[in-house]
């Protein structure tokens, strides 16, 4: 089987979709399938093409991030897919934005099956395009370039839709795509993400130059508004009243993020006088060691698909305090974590304090989460489900052409 992956970001860049795509691709290659990657040359220092772990990676210019670049990329991806149609059997798009749109149109022209991975709730119904106000770009896309009827028509051309959460499955039913949708959650590599002992934690902190005597609240997150990192920072002064050693460490970059909220977060830290107790690491290629150095994991996001960050914390057997939202509730319940209403600063602070003051209960909940991630959410499970979906789709296509 020859698979053409289309994704907006790929190694050496970091991020949840990058991790999943690279791990699934590795699994497919190990099982004898050929995979090529088509992606955006987001930075000018990245080569136009290279081989990474025996995978051919082609990056399309122009470099940089802007809405106009997205529009140009749609056309460039379509042209590439048409020109190289003889080199693949199936297209896998790892995002449903402009990149996924281009993959779908390319599939229509080449008559090759396309599988779309939907990572965030609201993408199928384009909820992010509603209430656009004076945002000319969203108005242009939603009502002129890609009106609702045309959007639905193009989506129907997908041979398969991978939903990362049950909430996304329900969304696909509302837009008439239930027959094409399969629930395949993300998975982690337990060889990379595993727990640490108390002694190991101290050693790791020294190696990472993290404070040894602090209660470290760790979060892996992109620095965008929907991740609600403002809630965590607002909760910190409340936490410090009971746990003076509380210290927040956030792994996640602001680079290549048009909608970064880093300046607002820094202003909030200054206003709350917690600048000395919050550390922004920036983009971290491997957060495993930072997770093993932490005491607790906090994730106050307002909506998700299937957050890799939470899966990784589960595999590290950390106590978890997170928003009670779709995607997270597929992974955790009130017996394996503390699940809270979105945006509730006091509830977040109280849960973190309670976990710190009740270590036995925190360990019990973390153990339940750990047991579940190893039994249901490893990358082996995920990759095998991708492979079986591809086989099914290609067989259906073969049967239909008889």
C-alpha positions as a Markdown table, in Angstrom:
| # | Residue | x | y | z |
|---|---|---|---|---|
| 1 | Unk | 0.0 | 0.0 | 0.0 |
| 2 | Unk | 1.3 | 3.5 | -0.9 |
| 3 | Unk | 0.0 | 6.3 | 1.3 |
| 4 | Unk | 0.3 | 10.0 | 0.7 |
| 5 | Unk | 0.1 | 11.9 | 4.0 |
| 6 | Unk | -0.9 | 15.6 | 3.8 |
| 7 | Unk | -0.4 | 17.6 | 6.9 |
| 8 | Unk | 0.2 | 21.3 | 7.8 |
| 9 | Unk | 3.1 | 20.5 | 10.2 |
| 10 | Unk | 5.6 | 17.7 | 10.4 |
| 11 | Unk | 8.9 | 16.7 | 12.0 |
| 12 | Unk | 11.1 | 18.5 | 13.1 |
| 13 | Unk | 8.3 | 20.8 | 14.2 |
| 14 | Unk | 6.4 | 19.8 | 17.4 |
| 15 | Unk | 2.8 | 19.4 | 18.3 |
| 16 | Unk | 0.1 | 16.8 | 18.9 |
| 17 | Unk | -0.8 | 16.1 | 15.3 |
| 18 | Unk | 3.0 | 15.9 | 14.5 |
| 19 | Unk | 3.5 | 13.3 | 17.1 |
| 20 | Unk | 0.6 | 11.2 | 16.1 |
| 21 | Unk | 1.3 | 11.3 | 12.3 |
| 22 | Unk | 5.0 | 10.5 | 12.8 |
| 23 | Unk | 4.2 | 7.5 | 15.1 |
| 24 | Unk | 1.4 | 6.1 | 12.8 |
| 25 | Unk | 3.7 | 6.5 | 9.8 |
| 26 | Unk | 6.5 | 4.6 | 11.6 |
| 27 | Unk | 4.1 | 1.8 | 12.3 |
| 28 | Unk | 2.8 | 1.6 | 8.7 |
| 29 | Unk | 6.4 | 1.6 | 7.4 |
| 30 | Unk | 7.3 | -1.2 | 9.8 |
| 31 | Unk | 4.5 | -3.3 | 8.3 |
| 32 | Unk | 5.8 | -2.9 | 4.8 |
| 33 | Unk | 3.7 | 0.1 | 3.5 |
| 34 | Unk | 5.2 | 3.1 | 1.7 |
| 35 | Unk | 4.4 | 6.5 | 3.1 |
| 36 | Unk | 5.3 | 9.9 | 1.7 |
| 37 | Unk | 4.6 | 13.2 | 3.5 |
| 38 | Unk | 3.4 | 16.5 | 1.9 |
| 39 | Unk | 3.6 | 19.5 | 4.2 |
| 40 | Unk | 4.0 | 23.2 | 4.5 |
| 41 | Unk | 7.5 | 24.8 | 4.6 |
| 42 | Unk | 6.5 | 26.9 | 7.5 |
| 43 | Unk | 10.1 | 28.2 | 8.1 |
| 44 | Unk | 12.6 | 29.2 | 5.5 |
| 45 | Unk | 15.4 | 27.3 | 7.1 |
| 46 | Unk | 13.6 | 24.0 | 6.5 |
| 47 | Unk | 14.6 | 22.1 | 3.3 |
| 48 | Unk | 12.1 | 21.7 | 0.5 |
| 49 | Unk | 12.6 | 17.9 | 0.6 |
| 50 | Unk | 14.4 | 15.4 | 2.8 |
| 51 | Unk | 14.2 | 11.9 | 4.2 |
| 52 | Unk | 13.3 | 11.6 | 7.9 |
| 53 | Unk | 13.4 | 8.1 | 9.4 |
| 54 | Unk | 13.1 | 6.6 | 5.9 |
| 55 | Unk | 10.1 | 8.7 | 5.1 |
| 56 | Unk | 10.2 | 11.1 | 2.1 |
| 57 | Unk | 9.1 | 14.6 | 3.2 |
| 58 | Unk | 8.2 | 17.3 | 0.6 |
| 59 | Unk | 7.6 | 20.8 | 1.9 |
| 60 | Unk | 5.7 | 23.4 | -0.2 |
| 61 | Unk | 6.5 | 27.1 | -0.2 |
| 62 | Unk | 5.9 | 29.9 | 0.5 |
| 63 | Unk | 7.4 | 29.9 | 3.9 |
| 64 | Unk | 5.7 | 31.7 | 6.8 |
| 65 | Unk | 2.2 | 31.9 | 8.2 |
| 66 | Unk | -0.6 | 34.1 | 6.9 |
| 67 | Unk | -4.1 | 33.7 | 5.6 |
| 68 | Unk | -2.9 | 34.5 | 2.0 |
| 69 | Unk | -0.3 | 31.8 | 2.3 |
| 70 | Unk | -3.0 | 29.3 | 3.3 |
| 71 | Unk | -4.9 | 30.1 | 0.1 |
| 72 | Unk | -1.8 | 29.7 | -2.0 |
| 73 | Unk | -1.1 | 26.4 | -0.3 |
| 74 | Unk | -4.5 | 25.0 | -1.2 |
| 75 | Unk | -3.7 | 25.3 | -4.9 |
| 76 | Unk | -0.1 | 24.1 | -4.6 |
| 77 | Unk | -1.2 | 21.0 | -2.7 |
| 78 | Unk | -3.9 | 20.2 | -5.3 |
| 79 | Unk | -1.4 | 20.5 | -8.1 |
| 80 | Unk | 1.1 | 18.3 | -6.3 |
| 81 | Unk | -1.4 | 15.6 | -5.7 |
| 82 | Unk | -2.6 | 15.6 | -9.3 |
| 83 | Unk | 1.0 | 15.5 | -10.7 |
| 84 | Unk | 2.0 | 12.6 | -8.4 |
| 85 | Unk | -1.2 | 10.6 | -8.4 |
| 86 | Unk | 0.6 | 7.6 | -9.8 |
| 87 | Unk | 2.7 | 7.4 | -6.7 |
| 88 | Unk | 0.0 | 6.6 | -4.1 |
| 89 | Unk | -3.1 | 4.6 | -3.5 |
| 90 | Unk | -4.7 | 6.7 | -0.8 |
| 91 | Unk | -4.5 | 10.2 | 0.7 |
| 92 | Unk | -4.5 | 10.7 | 4.5 |
| 93 | Unk | -5.0 | 14.3 | 5.7 |
| 94 | Unk | -4.2 | 15.0 | 9.3 |
| 95 | Unk | -6.1 | 18.3 | 9.5 |
| 96 | Unk | -9.4 | 19.5 | 8.2 |
| 97 | Unk | -8.4 | 23.2 | 7.5 |
| 98 | Unk | -7.0 | 24.5 | 4.2 |
| 99 | Unk | -4.7 | 21.4 | 4.0 |
| 100 | Unk | -7.6 | 19.0 | 4.4 |
| 101 | Unk | -9.7 | 20.9 | 1.9 |
| 102 | Unk | -6.8 | 20.7 | -0.7 |
| 103 | Unk | -6.5 | 16.9 | 0.0 |
| 104 | Unk | -10.2 | 16.4 | -0.6 |
| 105 | Unk | -10.2 | 18.3 | -3.9 |
| 106 | Unk | -7.1 | 16.5 | -5.0 |
| 107 | Unk | -8.8 | 13.2 | -4.2 |
| 108 | Unk | -11.9 | 14.2 | -6.3 |
| 109 | Unk | -9.7 | 15.1 | -9.3 |
| 110 | Unk | -7.4 | 12.0 | -9.1 |
| 111 | Unk | -10.2 | 9.7 | -8.0 |
| 112 | Unk | -8.1 | 8.5 | -5.1 |
| 113 | Unk | -9.7 | 7.8 | -1.7 |
| 114 | Unk | -9.2 | 10.4 | 1.0 |
| 115 | Unk | -9.2 | 9.9 | 4.8 |
| 116 | Unk | -9.6 | 13.1 | 6.9 |
| 117 | Unk | -8.6 | 13.2 | 10.6 |
| 118 | Unk | -10.8 | 15.6 | 12.5 |
| 119 | Unk | -8.9 | 16.6 | 15.7 |
| 120 | Unk | -11.1 | 19.3 | 17.3 |
| 121 | Unk | -14.9 | 19.5 | 17.9 |
| 122 | Unk | -16.6 | 22.1 | 15.8 |
| 123 | Unk | -14.4 | 21.7 | 12.7 |
| 124 | Unk | -17.0 | 19.8 | 10.7 |
| 125 | Unk | -19.7 | 22.4 | 11.4 |
| 126 | Unk | -17.2 | 25.2 | 11.1 |
| 127 | Unk | -18.1 | 26.7 | 14.4 |
| 128 | Unk | -14.9 | 28.8 | 14.3 |
| 129 | Unk | -16.4 | 30.5 | 11.3 |
| 130 | Unk | -19.5 | 31.7 | 13.0 |
| 131 | Unk | -19.9 | 35.1 | 14.5 |
| 132 | Unk | -17.1 | 36.4 | 12.3 |
| 133 | Unk | -18.1 | 40.0 | 12.7 |
| 134 | Unk | -15.6 | 42.2 | 10.8 |
| 135 | Unk | -13.2 | 39.3 | 10.1 |
| 136 | Unk | -13.1 | 39.7 | 6.3 |
| 137 | Unk | -11.2 | 36.4 | 5.8 |
| 138 | Unk | -13.7 | 34.3 | 7.6 |
| 139 | Unk | -16.6 | 36.0 | 5.9 |
| 140 | Unk | -14.9 | 35.5 | 2.5 |
| 141 | Unk | -14.3 | 31.8 | 3.1 |
| 142 | Unk | -17.7 | 31.0 | 4.8 |
| 143 | Unk | -20.0 | 32.8 | 2.4 |
| 144 | Unk | -18.1 | 33.3 | -1.0 |
| 145 | Unk | -15.2 | 30.9 | -1.5 |
| 146 | Unk | -16.7 | 28.0 | 0.4 |
| 147 | Unk | -20.4 | 28.5 | 1.3 |
| 148 | Unk | -22.1 | 25.9 | 3.5 |
| 149 | Unk | -23.6 | 23.8 | 0.7 |
| 150 | Unk | -20.2 | 23.5 | -1.1 |
| 151 | Unk | -18.4 | 22.7 | 2.1 |
| 152 | Unk | -20.8 | 19.8 | 2.8 |
| 153 | Unk | -20.6 | 18.6 | -0.8 |
| 154 | Unk | -16.8 | 18.4 | -0.6 |
| 155 | Unk | -16.8 | 16.7 | 2.8 |
| 156 | Unk | -19.1 | 14.0 | 1.4 |
| 157 | Unk | -16.3 | 13.1 | -1.0 |
| 158 | Unk | -14.2 | 11.8 | 1.9 |
| 159 | Unk | -13.9 | 8.0 | 1.9 |
| 160 | Unk | -13.3 | 8.0 | 5.6 |
| 161 | Unk | -13.4 | 10.4 | 8.5 |
| 162 | Unk | -11.4 | 9.7 | 11.7 |
| 163 | Unk | -13.0 | 11.3 | 14.7 |
| 164 | Unk | -10.7 | 11.7 | 17.8 |
| 165 | Unk | -13.5 | 11.9 | 20.3 |
| 166 | Unk | -17.1 | 10.7 | 20.7 |
| 167 | Unk | -18.2 | 14.4 | 20.7 |
| 168 | Unk | -16.8 | 14.6 | 17.1 |
| 169 | Unk | -18.6 | 11.4 | 16.2 |
| 170 | Unk | -21.9 | 13.0 | 17.3 |
| 171 | Unk | -21.0 | 16.2 | 15.3 |
| 172 | Unk | -20.4 | 14.0 | 12.2 |
| 173 | Unk | -23.9 | 12.6 | 12.6 |
| 174 | Unk | -25.4 | 16.1 | 12.6 |
| 175 | Unk | -23.7 | 16.9 | 9.3 |
| 176 | Unk | -24.7 | 13.6 | 7.6 |
| 177 | Unk | -21.3 | 11.9 | 7.7 |
| 178 | Unk | -22.1 | 9.1 | 10.2 |
| 179 | Unk | -21.6 | 6.4 | 7.6 |
| 180 | Unk | -18.1 | 7.6 | 6.8 |
| 181 | Unk | -16.9 | 8.3 | 10.4 |
| 182 | Unk | -14.9 | 6.0 | 12.7 |
| 183 | Unk | -13.7 | 6.7 | 16.2 |
| 184 | Unk | -10.0 | 6.3 | 16.5 |
| 185 | Unk | -8.4 | 8.0 | 19.5 |
| 186 | Unk | -4.8 | 9.1 | 19.7 |
| 187 | Unk | -2.3 | 6.8 | 21.3 |
| 188 | Unk | 1.0 | 7.1 | 23.2 |
| 189 | Unk | 4.3 | 5.2 | 23.2 |
| 190 | Unk | 4.7 | 3.7 | 26.6 |
| 191 | Unk | 8.4 | 3.3 | 25.9 |
| 192 | Unk | 8.8 | 7.1 | 25.9 |
| 193 | Unk | 6.2 | 8.0 | 28.5 |
| 194 | Unk | 6.4 | 6.2 | 31.8 |
| 195 | Unk | 6.4 | 7.1 | 35.6 |
| 196 | Unk | 9.3 | 8.1 | 37.7 |
| 197 | Unk | 10.2 | 7.4 | 41.3 |
| 198 | Unk | 10.6 | 10.2 | 43.9 |
| 199 | Unk | 14.4 | 9.8 | 43.7 |
| 200 | Unk | 14.4 | 9.9 | 39.9 |
| 201 | Unk | 12.2 | 13.0 | 39.9 |
| 202 | Unk | 14.8 | 14.9 | 41.9 |
| 203 | Unk | 17.6 | 13.8 | 39.6 |
| 204 | Unk | 15.5 | 14.8 | 36.5 |
| 205 | Unk | 14.8 | 18.2 | 38.0 |
| 206 | Unk | 18.5 | 18.8 | 38.5 |
| 207 | Unk | 19.2 | 17.8 | 34.9 |
| 208 | Unk | 16.5 | 20.1 | 33.5 |
| 209 | Unk | 17.4 | 23.0 | 35.8 |
| 210 | Unk | 14.0 | 22.9 | 37.5 |
| 211 | Unk | 13.6 | 23.9 | 41.2 |
| 212 | Unk | 13.9 | 20.9 | 43.4 |
| 213 | Unk | 11.9 | 22.3 | 46.3 |
| 214 | Unk | 8.9 | 23.4 | 44.4 |
| 215 | Unk | 5.5 | 21.8 | 43.9 |
| 216 | Unk | 5.5 | 21.7 | 40.1 |
| 217 | Unk | 2.2 | 22.1 | 38.3 |
| 218 | Unk | 2.9 | 21.1 | 34.7 |
| 219 | Unk | 0.9 | 21.8 | 31.5 |
| 220 | Unk | 1.7 | 21.0 | 27.9 |
| 221 | Unk | -0.3 | 23.4 | 25.7 |
| 222 | Unk | -0.2 | 25.6 | 22.6 |
| 223 | Unk | -0.3 | 29.2 | 23.7 |
| 224 | Unk | -3.7 | 30.0 | 22.2 |
| 225 | Unk | -6.9 | 31.4 | 23.7 |
| 226 | Unk | -9.0 | 28.1 | 23.7 |
| 227 | Unk | -6.4 | 26.4 | 25.9 |
| 228 | Unk | -7.4 | 28.8 | 28.8 |
| 229 | Unk | -4.0 | 29.1 | 30.3 |
| 230 | Unk | -5.3 | 32.3 | 31.8 |
| 231 | Unk | -7.4 | 30.2 | 34.2 |
| 232 | Unk | -4.3 | 28.3 | 35.4 |
| 233 | Unk | -2.4 | 31.5 | 36.0 |
| 234 | Unk | -5.3 | 33.1 | 37.8 |
| 235 | Unk | -5.6 | 30.0 | 40.0 |
| 236 | Unk | -1.9 | 30.2 | 41.1 |
| 237 | Unk | -2.3 | 32.9 | 43.8 |
| 238 | Unk | -5.1 | 30.9 | 45.3 |
| 239 | Unk | -3.0 | 27.8 | 45.3 |
| 240 | Unk | -0.1 | 29.5 | 46.8 |
| 241 | Unk | -2.2 | 30.5 | 49.9 |
| 242 | Unk | -2.2 | 26.8 | 50.8 |
| 243 | Unk | 0.9 | 25.6 | 48.9 |
| 244 | Unk | 3.5 | 28.4 | 49.0 |
| 245 | Unk | 5.9 | 26.3 | 46.9 |
| 246 | Unk | 3.5 | 26.0 | 44.0 |
| 247 | Unk | 5.3 | 26.6 | 40.7 |
| 248 | Unk | 3.7 | 26.4 | 37.2 |
| 249 | Unk | 5.7 | 25.1 | 34.2 |
| 250 | Unk | 4.2 | 25.4 | 30.7 |
| 251 | Unk | 5.6 | 23.6 | 27.7 |
| 252 | Unk | 4.4 | 25.0 | 24.4 |
| 253 | Unk | 5.6 | 27.5 | 21.9 |
| 254 | Unk | 4.3 | 30.8 | 20.5 |
| 255 | Unk | 6.2 | 30.5 | 17.3 |
| 256 | Unk | 4.2 | 29.8 | 14.2 |
| 257 | Unk | 1.0 | 30.8 | 16.1 |
| 258 | Unk | -0.8 | 33.7 | 14.5 |
| 259 | Unk | -3.2 | 33.7 | 17.4 |
| 260 | Unk | -0.6 | 33.4 | 20.3 |
| 261 | Unk | -1.8 | 34.8 | 23.6 |
| 262 | Unk | 1.7 | 34.9 | 25.2 |
| 263 | Unk | 1.8 | 38.7 | 25.6 |
| 264 | Unk | -1.6 | 38.6 | 27.4 |
| 265 | Unk | -0.5 | 35.8 | 29.7 |
| 266 | Unk | 2.7 | 37.7 | 30.6 |
| 267 | Unk | 0.6 | 40.8 | 31.3 |
| 268 | Unk | -1.7 | 38.7 | 33.5 |
| 269 | Unk | 1.3 | 37.2 | 35.4 |
| 270 | Unk | 2.6 | 40.7 | 36.1 |
| 271 | Unk | -0.7 | 42.0 | 37.3 |
| 272 | Unk | -1.0 | 39.0 | 39.7 |
| 273 | Unk | 2.6 | 39.3 | 40.8 |
| 274 | Unk | 3.4 | 35.6 | 39.9 |
| 275 | Unk | 6.0 | 36.2 | 37.3 |
| 276 | Unk | 8.6 | 34.4 | 39.4 |
| 277 | Unk | 6.5 | 31.3 | 39.8 |
| 278 | Unk | 5.6 | 30.6 | 36.2 |
| 279 | Unk | 8.0 | 29.2 | 33.7 |
| 280 | Unk | 7.4 | 29.1 | 29.9 |
| 281 | Unk | 9.6 | 26.5 | 28.3 |
| 282 | Unk | 8.7 | 27.3 | 24.7 |
| 283 | Unk | 8.5 | 24.5 | 22.2 |
| 284 | Unk | 9.9 | 21.3 | 23.7 |
| 285 | Unk | 10.6 | 18.4 | 21.3 |
| 286 | Unk | 10.3 | 15.8 | 24.0 |
| 287 | Unk | 8.2 | 16.6 | 27.1 |
| 288 | Unk | 8.6 | 13.1 | 28.6 |
| 289 | Unk | 11.3 | 14.2 | 31.1 |
| 290 | Unk | 9.4 | 17.3 | 32.1 |
| 291 | Unk | 6.4 | 15.2 | 32.9 |
| 292 | Unk | 8.4 | 12.8 | 35.0 |
| 293 | Unk | 9.7 | 15.9 | 36.9 |
| 294 | Unk | 6.3 | 17.2 | 37.7 |
| 295 | Unk | 4.0 | 16.7 | 40.7 |
| 296 | Unk | 0.6 | 17.2 | 39.0 |
| 297 | Unk | -0.7 | 17.9 | 35.5 |
| 298 | Unk | -3.2 | 20.7 | 34.8 |
| 299 | Unk | -5.2 | 21.1 | 31.6 |
| 300 | Unk | -7.9 | 23.9 | 31.6 |
| 301 | Unk | -8.7 | 23.8 | 27.9 |
| 302 | Unk | -12.2 | 24.8 | 26.8 |
| 303 | Unk | -12.5 | 22.3 | 23.9 |
| 304 | Unk | -10.4 | 19.5 | 22.4 |
| 305 | Unk | -10.4 | 16.6 | 20.1 |
| 306 | Unk | -8.2 | 13.9 | 21.8 |
| 307 | Unk | -5.4 | 15.7 | 23.7 |
| 308 | Unk | -2.1 | 13.9 | 23.4 |
| 309 | Unk | -0.9 | 16.0 | 26.4 |
| 310 | Unk | -3.5 | 14.3 | 28.7 |
| 311 | Unk | -2.6 | 10.9 | 27.4 |
| 312 | Unk | 1.1 | 11.5 | 28.1 |
| 313 | Unk | 0.3 | 12.7 | 31.6 |
| 314 | Unk | -1.8 | 9.5 | 32.2 |
| 315 | Unk | 1.1 | 7.3 | 31.0 |
| 316 | Unk | 3.5 | 9.2 | 33.4 |
| 317 | Unk | 1.0 | 8.4 | 36.2 |
| 318 | Unk | 0.6 | 12.0 | 37.2 |
| 319 | Unk | -2.5 | 13.2 | 39.1 |
| 320 | Unk | -4.6 | 15.1 | 36.5 |
| 321 | Unk | -6.8 | 18.2 | 36.9 |
| 322 | Unk | -8.6 | 19.0 | 33.7 |
| 323 | Unk | -11.7 | 20.5 | 32.1 |
| 324 | Unk | -14.7 | 18.3 | 31.8 |
| 325 | Unk | -15.1 | 18.5 | 28.1 |
| 326 | Unk | -15.4 | 16.2 | 25.1 |
| 327 | Unk | -12.2 | 14.4 | 24.3 |
| 328 | Unk | -11.0 | 14.5 | 27.9 |
| 329 | Unk | -14.2 | 12.6 | 29.1 |
| 330 | Unk | -13.3 | 9.9 | 26.6 |
| 331 | Unk | -10.1 | 9.3 | 28.6 |
| 332 | Unk | -10.9 | 10.2 | 32.2 |
| 333 | Unk | -13.7 | 10.2 | 34.7 |
| 334 | Unk | -14.2 | 11.4 | 38.3 |
| 335 | Unk | -12.5 | 8.3 | 39.7 |
| 336 | Unk | -9.3 | 8.7 | 37.6 |
| 337 | Unk | -8.9 | 12.5 | 37.7 |
| 338 | Unk | -10.4 | 15.8 | 38.9 |
| 339 | Unk | -12.7 | 17.1 | 36.1 |
| 340 | Unk | -13.9 | 20.7 | 36.4 |
| 341 | Unk | -16.2 | 23.2 | 34.6 |
| 342 | Unk | -14.4 | 25.2 | 32.0 |
| 343 | Unk | -13.1 | 28.6 | 33.2 |
| 344 | Unk | -13.7 | 27.9 | 36.9 |
| 345 | Unk | -10.6 | 29.4 | 38.6 |
| 346 | Unk | -11.6 | 28.6 | 42.1 |
| 347 | Unk | -12.5 | 25.0 | 41.3 |
| 348 | Unk | -9.1 | 24.5 | 39.5 |
| 349 | Unk | -7.2 | 25.9 | 42.5 |
| 350 | Unk | -9.2 | 23.8 | 45.0 |
| 351 | Unk | -8.7 | 20.6 | 43.1 |
| 352 | Unk | -4.9 | 21.1 | 42.8 |
| 353 | Unk | -4.7 | 21.9 | 46.5 |
| 354 | Unk | -6.8 | 18.9 | 47.4 |
| 355 | Unk | -4.7 | 16.6 | 45.3 |
| 356 | Unk | -1.5 | 17.9 | 46.9 |
| 357 | Unk | -2.9 | 17.5 | 50.4 |
| 358 | Unk | -4.3 | 14.0 | 49.8 |
| 359 | Unk | -1.4 | 12.2 | 48.1 |
| 360 | Unk | -2.8 | 8.7 | 48.6 |
| 361 | Unk | -6.1 | 9.5 | 46.8 |
| 362 | Unk | -4.1 | 11.4 | 44.1 |
| 363 | Unk | -2.0 | 8.3 | 43.6 |
| 364 | Unk | -5.0 | 6.0 | 43.4 |
| 365 | Unk | -6.7 | 8.2 | 40.7 |
| 366 | Unk | -3.4 | 8.5 | 38.8 |
| 367 | Unk | -3.0 | 4.7 | 38.9 |
| 368 | Unk | -6.5 | 4.2 | 37.4 |
| 369 | Unk | -5.7 | 6.6 | 34.6 |
| 370 | Unk | -2.4 | 4.9 | 34.0 |
| 371 | Unk | -4.0 | 1.4 | 33.8 |
| 372 | Unk | -6.5 | 2.7 | 31.3 |
| 373 | Unk | -4.0 | 4.4 | 28.9 |
| 374 | Unk | -1.9 | 1.2 | 28.7 |
| 375 | Unk | -4.9 | -1.0 | 28.0 |
| 376 | Unk | -6.7 | 1.2 | 25.5 |
| 377 | Unk | -4.6 | 4.1 | 24.2 |
| 378 | Unk | -1.2 | 3.0 | 23.0 |
| 379 | Unk | 0.1 | 4.0 | 19.6 |
| 380 | Unk | 0.0 | 0.4 | 18.5 |
| 381 | Unk | -3.8 | 0.3 | 19.0 |
| 382 | Unk | -4.1 | 3.6 | 17.1 |
| 383 | Unk | -1.9 | 2.7 | 14.2 |
| 384 | Unk | -3.5 | -0.7 | 13.7 |
| 385 | Unk | -6.9 | 0.9 | 13.5 |
| 386 | Unk | -5.7 | 3.3 | 10.8 |
| 387 | Unk | -4.3 | 0.4 | 8.8 |
| 388 | Unk | -7.5 | -1.6 | 9.0 |
| 389 | Unk | -9.5 | 1.5 | 7.9 |
| 390 | Unk | -7.2 | 2.0 | 4.9 |
| 391 | Unk | -7.5 | -1.7 | 3.9 |
| 392 | Unk | -11.3 | -1.6 | 4.2 |
| 393 | Unk | -11.5 | 1.6 | 2.0 |
| 394 | Unk | -9.2 | 0.3 | -0.7 |
| 395 | Unk | -11.1 | -3.0 | -0.8 |
| 396 | Unk | -14.4 | -1.1 | -1.2 |
| 397 | Unk | -12.9 | 1.0 | -4.0 |
| 398 | Unk | -11.7 | -2.2 | -5.7 |
| 399 | Unk | -15.2 | -3.8 | -5.3 |
| 400 | Unk | -16.9 | -0.7 | -6.7 |
| 401 | Unk | -14.8 | -0.7 | -9.9 |
| 402 | Unk | -15.5 | -4.3 | -10.8 |
